[in-house]
Amino acid sequence: MIKQDSHNENNRFLAQWLAGDISDEQLKSLVSSEEFTAYTKIRKGLETIEALDAPIDSSLEQIKARMANNGGVVRSLQPLRWVVGVAASIIVLFGMFTFLNNDTVSFNTNFGEQQTIALLDGSEVILNAKSTLSYNEDEWTSNRSIELDGEAYFKVEKGSTFTVNTDNGSVTVLGTEFDVNAFKDYFEVTCYEGKVRVESLNESFILVPGQTVRRINGDSANQWESTVGAPSWINGESSFKSVPITYVIATLESQYDITINSEGIDDSIIYTGSFTHGDLDVALQTVFRSLDLNYIEKEKGNIYLSAQ
């Protein structure tokens, strides 16, 4: 009963705050810091509906009555303040934490950028350029699950199952080091320590250190072994083994914030090699000269390819 009374009182504070009857500082002194953070998220969302049309009079009267029953102050408001009052009533009726419960933490990298992320369990992620990673902070203890679009190198602390989900497949481990590259229809996973289970298109693979599995464009997956101890990109160099040039071009664009027009070449050409992240001219020469391809920068940041 006491808990219910407290919940109703907090809802009343929320309604008063959204209606402008109490200040931010007053609300902070009346509710917990977690509740204040949630209320702030609600207000930010409501700021986007300023132009919302008012409902019919009967709906307004019902909402006013519900606010009054919950101890809220009912008054005549201008369009935006009225909408805020309506939203506060809805939150009172349905419960704010089920109405807005977004505890997703997201990280994004820009062109040529890397970001090191410390996870809640002590695991570490290095996120490559033009990549996105997200996870639910509240559920992390019971569900170590991450969403990835792009490339990342993981150093996972031992514990419960750790899963990386991508549009092309998932990677599951208990505690290990591995690299995941999931870009559009390109999916590659390399294990550097421990064991990794990879699932993609109804196929399952178990990788041990030095093993890589890759699937391109939905074709059959390829698996091979190498002696490399860590992904080269974390040390400023992108490496490829028998990869169609179109994916190499996409990586160049991500690292250097350029656009490469490949209409003048056969974009199914296979490339094996690497390029540096530190010098665009050197990178372009390394890739395209080795394939007997010409390149020219017609406008700043726009590279055009042609066959020799």
N, C-alpha and C positions, 0 to 999 in steps of 0.2 A: 504494500500500500504506500509506504514511504517512497519507494522507488518510482511508483507511478506518479505520485504528487510532484516529485522532483522533475520528472520528464515533462509533465504538463506545465510546470513553472518555467522550464527552459524554453519550451515552445512559445510561451507568452512573451519571454524576453526577446526571442527571435522575431516575433511578429511586431513588437514595439520598435525594435532596432531597424527592421526593414522599412517601417512606416516613418522613421526619422524621429521617434519620440525619445530615444536614448542614444547616446554617442558610442563610438567605438570603445573609448576608455571605460565607460560605464558597463558596457557589455562584457569587457574583459574581466571586470571585477565580479561579475555575476555568474559566469560559466567557466568551465575548465578550458585550458589552452587548446585541447583537442577539439572541443566543441566550437570554440571561436574560429579555428582554422576551417572547420566544416562550414560554418555560417558564412565565412568570407567567400568560399567557393560558390555557395548558393547566390550571394549577392552579385558576384562577377557574371554568373550565368544570366541573372535577371537583367543586368544592364544591357543585354543584347536585344531585349524585347520592348524597348521604349515605344516603338511605333505600333505595337500590337493594338488592334481595335478592341474597344470595351465590349463585354458581353451584354446580353439583354438584361433588363432591369430585374427580372425575377431571379436570375442567377446571382446578381449583385446582392439582393436581399438575403438569399440563402447563405451566401458567404459571410455577410455581415453578422448574421445570426450565429453562425458557427464560431466566428471570432469572439463574439460576446460570450458564448458558452465556455470558451477556453480562457476567459479573462482578458482578452485583447481589447484595445481601445479602438472604437469604431468612429470614423470621422469622414468628412467629405475630402477627397483627394484629387489632385490634378492627375492627368492620364498616367504618367509614369509612376507616381506614388500610389495610385489606385491599383495598378498592375502589381506593384510590389506587395501591396496588402493582400491581393488575391493569391499570389504565390505563397505568401506566409500562411494563409489559411489552408492551402493545399498541403503544405508541409506539416502543419499541425495535425491534419486529418490522417495523413498516410505515414508519418514518421520520417524525419529528415534523413536518418542514416540509411534507410532503404531507398529513399527518394534520390539521394545523391551520395554515392559511395565509390569514389574513384581514388584508389591508392596506388595507381600504376606509376612507376618511376621510369622515365625514358631518357635516353642519351642519344645524341646525334652528332656526327662528325661532318665537317665541311670538306671541300676539295683539299687534297694533300695533307689532311689533318689526321693525327692519331690521338686517341684518348685512353688513358689507363683508368679503370673503374674498380674500386674496392667494393665487393659485395658484402652483404650483412653477415655472412658466415666466415669471412676471411678469404674467400675465393677472389681471384683477380682476373679481370678481362682487359685485353688491349684491343680497342676497336679501331679498325682500319678506316681509311678515307671513305666518305659518302656512305656511311653505314648507320643503321639504327638498331638500338637494343632496348628492350623494355621488360619489366617484370612487376609482379604485384608484391609490394612491400609487406602488407599485412599478412599475406599467406606464405611468405618465404620460409618460415620455420617448418611448416608442414608440407610445403610444395615448392621445391627448388626448381622452378621452371622459368625459362627465358624465351622471349620472342626475338628473332634476329632477322634483319634484312641487310645483307652485305657480308662483310668478313670480320671475324674476331678470333683472337687467340685466347684460350681459356686455361687457367691454372686453378683447378678445382680442389678445394679442401675435402678430405674424406668425410663422409656422413651419409645422409639419406640420398636417394636417387636424384641426380642432377640432369635436367633435360633441356636441350636447346631445340626449339621448334622453328622451322622455316617453311616457306611455301613449297619447298622441294623435298622435304623429309625432316626427320628428327634424329638427334644424337643423344644417347643416354649413357651416363657414367656414374660411378660412385665417388671416385677421386682420382684425377689424372690431369694430363696436359694434352690439349688437342687444338687444332685449327679448323674452323668452319668457314667456307666461302659459299654463300648462297645469294646469287645475283640473277634475277629473272629465271631463265631456264638452265642456269649453271649451278651445279651442286658438287662441292668437293670437301672431303673431310680427311684430315691427316692426324694420326695418333703419335704423340711424342713420349708419352709415359702412361703406364697402366693399361687398361682396356677400354675400348669404346664400342658401343653398339650403335650401328647406323641403320635406320629404316627409311626406305624410299621406294615409292611405287610398288608396294607389297613385297619388296625384297628386304632381307635383313643381312647385315654383315657384322662380324666381330673383328675389330682391328686391334693389333698389338703395336708396340712402338716401332716406327719406321714404315708402317703400312698406310697407304692412301686408297680411298675409293672415290670415284668421280662419275657423275652422270651428266650428260649434256643433251639438252633439247629432248628429254624423255627417252633417249636411246638406251641401249643396254649399258649397265654400269661397268666400268673398268677398274681393276684393282692392281696395285703394284707396290714395290718396296723401295725404300731409299735409306740413306744413312745420314740425312740432314737432321740436326738436333733441334732446330726451331725454324719457324717460318721466316723466310728471308725478308719479308716486308717490314717486320718490326725493326730491322736494322737498315731500312732505307733502300730496299731493292725488291722489285717484284720479279718473281721467277715463274716460268711456265714450262710444261712438258707436254708436247703434242697437243696444243690448244688452237682451235680455229682463231684466225687473226681478229675476228670481230670482238672476241672477249678481251684480247690484249688491248685493242683500241679503247674499249670501255674502261679498262683499268688506267690507261694513260689519261683519259679524260677526267677520271676521278681524282687522280693525283695532281694534275696540272691545271685544272679548270679551263680546259680547252674543248673545242669541238672539232672532230676529225670527220671529214667527208670522204667516205670510202666507196662512193658510187662508181668510181673509175677503176676499181680493182675487183678481183675475185675474192669475196670476203670469206670463202671457205678455206683459204690458204692456211696451212698448219704451221704454227710457230713453236719452236723450242728455244728457250734462251731467257734473258732477263734484261731489265732496264733500271737505271738509277732514279731515285726520287729527288735528287739534288740538282739536276741540270737538264732542262727540257731539250736543248739541242742535242746533247749527248744521248738522251733517251730515244729521241726520234731517229737519230742515226743508227743507234744500236739495233733497233727493231726493224726499220724499213730498209736500210741499206743491205742488211743480211738477207732480205727477201727480194732484192732487186726491184724495190718500189721507189718511185719518186714522190717527194712531198714538197709542198710550197705553202707558205703562209700568205694568203691573199689579203686577208684582213687580220687585225690583231686577235689572236686567240682562235682563229679559224684555219685549220690545216686541211689541204686538199691532197688526196693521194691519186697516183696514176701509175700504170705499169710502164716499165722501161721498154 
